[in-house]
Amino acid sequence: MSTKKSESSNKVQVRITVANVTSDVNFESALSAAQIQSAVNAALKSGEALTLEDIRGRVIMVPAEKIGFVDIGEQTDRRVGFGVQ
């Protein structure tokens, strides 16, 4: 039996900016941050499109020469309530 917390711990939030496009590409991936970073580095070195898959199975492709920057962050739990931080 899996809990919601363990499912969310496997997700990584990814944000990619694309040159000459005003909006960012935002999605969650089941890949680790290191795997995503490796895929980005490989795409930039080879000049081929960056290809990643989100948690719903959709494929995201961005031409390497159009990548502005990639923001990779671990999914954090949302805090609810009025507690002191």
C-alpha positions as CSV (number, residue, x, y, z in Angstrom):
1,M,0.0,0.0,0.0
2,S,1.5,3.3,-1.0
3,T,0.8,6.6,0.6
4,K,0.3,9.9,-1.1
5,K,3.5,11.3,0.6
6,S,5.7,8.5,-0.9
7,E,4.2,9.1,-4.4
8,S,4.9,12.8,-4.3
9,S,8.5,12.2,-3.1
10,N,9.3,10.6,-6.5
11,K,8.2,13.7,-8.5
12,V,10.6,16.4,-9.7
13,Q,9.2,19.8,-10.8
14,V,10.8,21.0,-14.1
15,R,10.5,24.5,-15.7
16,I,12.1,25.1,-19.1
17,T,12.2,28.5,-20.7
18,V,12.2,28.6,-24.5
19,A,13.9,31.4,-26.5
20,N,11.4,33.8,-28.1
21,V,8.5,32.3,-26.3
22,T,6.8,34.2,-23.5
23,S,5.5,31.3,-21.4
24,D,7.6,28.6,-19.7
25,V,7.1,24.8,-20.0
26,N,6.2,23.5,-16.5
27,F,5.7,19.8,-15.6
28,E,6.4,17.1,-13.1
29,S,8.6,14.2,-13.9
30,A,9.2,10.8,-12.3
31,L,12.9,11.1,-13.3
32,S,15.4,12.2,-10.7
33,A,17.0,15.6,-10.8
34,A,20.3,14.0,-11.8
35,Q,18.7,12.2,-14.7
36,I,17.0,15.4,-16.0
37,Q,20.3,17.3,-15.6
38,S,22.1,14.6,-17.6
39,A,19.5,14.7,-20.4
40,V,19.7,18.5,-20.6
41,N,23.5,18.3,-20.8
42,A,23.4,15.6,-23.4
43,A,21.0,17.6,-25.5
44,L,23.1,20.8,-25.3
45,K,26.3,19.0,-26.2
46,S,24.8,17.0,-29.1
47,G,22.5,19.8,-30.4
48,E,19.6,17.4,-30.6
49,A,16.2,18.1,-29.0
50,L,15.7,17.7,-25.3
51,T,13.1,15.0,-24.8
52,L,11.6,14.4,-21.4
53,E,8.4,12.6,-20.3
54,D,6.0,14.0,-17.6
55,I,4.3,11.9,-14.9
56,R,1.2,11.5,-17.1
57,G,3.2,10.0,-20.0
58,R,3.2,13.1,-22.2
59,V,6.5,13.7,-24.1
60,I,8.0,17.2,-24.0
61,M,10.5,18.1,-26.8
62,V,12.5,21.3,-26.9
63,P,15.1,22.1,-29.6
64,A,18.5,22.3,-27.9
65,E,19.3,25.7,-29.5
66,K,16.0,27.2,-28.1
67,I,16.6,26.2,-24.4
68,G,16.9,29.4,-22.3
69,F,17.4,27.7,-19.0
70,V,16.1,24.7,-17.1
71,D,15.0,24.9,-13.5
72,I,14.9,21.5,-11.7
73,G,13.5,21.2,-8.2
74,E,12.4,18.5,-5.8
75,Q,8.7,18.4,-5.1
76,T,8.0,19.7,-1.6
77,D,5.0,19.1,0.6
78,R,2.4,21.9,0.9
79,R,2.0,23.3,4.3
80,V,-1.5,23.9,5.6
81,G,-2.4,26.0,8.7
82,F,-1.2,28.9,10.6
83,G,2.0,27.3,12.2
84,V,5.2,29.2,12.8
85,Q,7.8,28.6,10.1
